[in-house]
Amino acid sequence: MSRPRTIPEPCPAPLNGALAAVIDASGDVVVWTGGAAALLGRPASEVTGRPARALLGRRRYPRTGEPLGGAAGGRVLALRHHDGHDVDVWVRLLPLSGSDGVLALGLGMDTLEEWRDAVAPARTLFAQDAWQVAVHDPDLRVRRASPALTWTDPQPGADPDPMRAMTWPEGAGTAADLLREVVETGRVVVGASGVLHNRRPGSPDQVFSMTALPLHDLAGRIDGVLSSLVDVTDRYQSIRRLDLLYRASGSINDSLDVRRTAQHLVDILVPALGDLAAVEIAESALHGGEPSRRVEGLQGDFRRIATKHEHGPWPAGQIRAGELLPPIPDQPGFRHLERGEVLISDDRRQYMAFLGDAPEAGRMVPDDLRASIGAALVARGLVLGYVQVYRTRRQHSFDGQDAKLLKEIAARAALGIDNARRYTREHRTAVMLQNSLLPPASASTAATETAGVYLPAQGDASVGGDWFDVIPLSSLRTALVVGDVIGHGLRASATMARLRTAVQTLADLDLGPDEVLARLDDLVQRMAGEAENPDTVGASCLYAVYDPVSRRCLVASAGHPAPVVVGPDGTTTLVRLVPGPTLGVGGMPFEVTEIELQPGSVLALHSDSLVELARGGSGGSGAPGASQAEAPAPGGDGSDADGANDGDGAHGAGAAEYALAARLGAACLPGRPLEEAGRDVIEAVRSARHRVDDDITLLLARTRAVPAESIATWEFPPNPAAVSGAREAVRAQLEAWGLEFQAFSTELVVSELVTNAIRYADGPVGLRLVRDRVLVCEVTDSSNSQPRLRHARTTDEGGRGLFLVAQVTSRWGSRYGASGKTIWTEQALDPEQALDPE
């Protein structure tokens, strides 16, 4: 580090404050110089010819212990000044050749102390050998140096001048270049770091801290430079190791993926510790399993998953990332590794001996290996794998400090890998549970052809609680369900399973979409009351029921995004609906939206994470969305899709939802398999993202319609005589459809159901037959009473009608409408599957 140039004050002349006098054999002063006159204020006329003793003051210094007493043959005397005060003067007497007289030389104490402070530090610096100090001429030749400057011990062919051999990491050339800059500019350099590359094999480089400052002559001109070198190799290595450990702690454990954690580990070790590094992990740990606590040789159950080479690609012939290690017999050295010890080897032959000189081990050891260090990755007593660091171009070996550093880094990396292994196991379990709870990917009913696509969260995110379902209902109708549970992990999957079971149960009761969501809302509130953290329990849900006879679809939403309709001609429309609150909020009703769908239309139900991906947002919260963009309700052909910005559709997620709708329209082409279309949509949306931070669910349903010729409808007055007319109408219709084998059973069903409707309800009775995959018979009346099946006793006159209906049909039930109820039955169309009324 350089500092601005400073020019010191000129140095005092060496003779300033000096005294000189000549004393003859009788003790009289015969010569008195001007310096002496100035020091004591006495002119020569006052002193010469008089005894020298007359100059002594009142103080007397003892012969021992006086300040600077006896130094260099002199002593300190108190001499009387002309004004009467004493002046301390260091005096030395020198005999005059050929005479009995003496020459008295003296220095005033102020001058003496000034020169003492200036000379003593220099004498001390150049006498010590704790660090290197040198004085250089302007041409950088050494004028004077401390004994420690012999530290270089140059090798043959090496530059003997350390200032030229020492390089500067900052790119400032050599130390000599820096000293030359000090001479030329006068700038002071403090604490600059330089590296001296040691050419002795096996010896590490040395790091020095250099301070350099210019030297000035008496006139203030630069006539040299003072340099000081302090060996800070140990301190530098300690700081470097501490920094490496800090960076390792911050980067190794930032992932819950075993392979990424291993790659972070080798990225830290190379080039900081060696030229090459590799990490091997037990196969079981890669898949979340439990590795062994002991390793008795390598029997093909360890895989190299991360490598790094400082000087280029991984060496040819060496085991690459992704390959299994060759089988290695068990060796005693493995026990040391299992105990967490670090093994150091100085050459390739020693390393091969550790591996038992197995021929297959040659691919594990670089050909130009000079030194190696390795440690086992042990966490919670489990041997997860190994980490190896090699030096090929560096000359020096690994030392004990390197072993301590690798041991600490390996211990932290092992915990990170073990956490990633545990997460992998939990993630796989959650995905397996999630997939087992979802229905088949594709299904076909009389109302729809469906395909569901579920993509679990990737990266470090855990599995969420997204689900979809396709539930066949009475009278050929189908319920389509998509939901998203708050949170991630096994708890979310378990909550999803409870909600899916509840939806299926409620669907079997033939409740309307709004009532299904209301019952689910009550269930989620009870679940929240039972939970330890009620705020973490909640879900969104979209429930739709499609009727292929009327071609109408009823949709209700509890905080879930609106579905998309792709018409047979490829036009897309977002369904305009009013979403209710998410499940668990309570206190708010759910509105039902009714839309008409053309045959061949695709109804797309999706999770909010798919919209987030289309928007490019984070989408990783796992919480169901509370609102969604609205769009005009589709007409028969979806021609209102251009009204995307009408009303609320211009706010929030409108752009993303319509972008998603456009992708759906491009993928869901007529005749294209829906499962393939769904995968293409998800892949297209997530192509700009490296990973998905939340589950993605997409349910596509291509609608079907029952043709008019397969539907027969009648209405009869509330008159018992109408029963025979109903039987005749049904018999004739079945003969027209070629279903004579079901005539007797169907007449029995119609007779019983119409009779009960006339007996217990007011108003006309509706009768409808629908022929599709099954034969559906429906009787509608204005009564809200629930029919019950019971076993009549032998003495009862009635109560056997519904029992007979249940015997001759494959399924039966009842559902409520806006007014009144409908009792329905299903019968097989195949004569071989028809139930025998006998």
Beta strands, then each sheet from edge to edge (+ up, - down):
strand 1: 2-3
strand 2: 18-23
strand 3: 29-32
strand 4: 75-80
strand 5: 86-95
strand 6: 102-108
strand 7: 132-136
strand 8: 142-145
strand 9: 188-196
strand 10: 206-216
strand 11: 222-231
strand 12: 276-282
strand 13: 302-309
strand 14: 342-345
strand 15: 371-379
strand 16: 382-391
strand 17: 442-444
strand 18: 448-455
strand 19: 464-472
strand 20: 478-488
strand 21: 539-547
strand 22: 552-558
strand 23: 564-566
strand 24: 572-574
strand 25: 593-596
strand 26: 602-606
strand 27: 696-703
strand 28: 711-716
strand 29: 765-771
strand 30: 774-781
strand 31: 811-816
strand 32: 821-828
sheet 1: 1+ 9- 10+ 11- 7+ 8-
sheet 2: 3+ 2- 6+ 5- 4+
sheet 3: 13+ 12- 16+ 15- 14+
sheet 4: 17+ 18- 27+ 26- 23+ 24-
sheet 5: 19+ 20- 21+ 22- 25+
sheet 6: 28+ 29- 30+ 32- 31+
end
